[in-house]
Amino acid sequence: DWGLSDVAVFKHAEQRIRTLSSSPRPFLFTMSSIGGHGPSGFPSPACLDGTIALKSTTAIGMGMECANVLARNLLNALDEDGLLDDTIVIVQSDHLLMGSEFATELNKLERRNLFMVFGPNIAPVHIARKASMMDVYPTILEILGYRLPEGRAALGVSLYSDTENMLERLGKD
């Protein structure tokens, strides 16, 4: 009822990335999955046919598992064909899970948004600082080679910058 199934989205993503990769021009490809989205999840029907072994018994858990498997399969397929050799891959959440059966339990834990970057010449680093999703935009710009005054862009500050971001300056409240 809400968006395309993740199976359809990931299938289209792979086809589109393969097409874009055949051109010598650089490109940006962005996609979003909905399987694990609240309030109840949206597991793709194709993930419920037994092809993918799922451990979860709730729709939202199955949607999350399915999206994770589909993401792994997409990245593995692209990698096997050498399409990630000169590619930066960013995997991120758009917000914390909210308004679902899991949210109450998750809120008892320390929670963080996901932001991971993989690619050639990107050194593994764990950045542990208070930040918001607004800080992702300038971080991506810096990863792509843009120089930002004080690491700032829009309302965010690059996670690589020493400049204090809004959350560090003003606090969560």
Summary of the structure (lengths in Angstrom):
residues: 173
radius of gyration: 17.9
end to end distance: 34.8
largest distance: 51.5
contacts: 440
relative contact order: 0.11
helix: 38%
strand: 7%
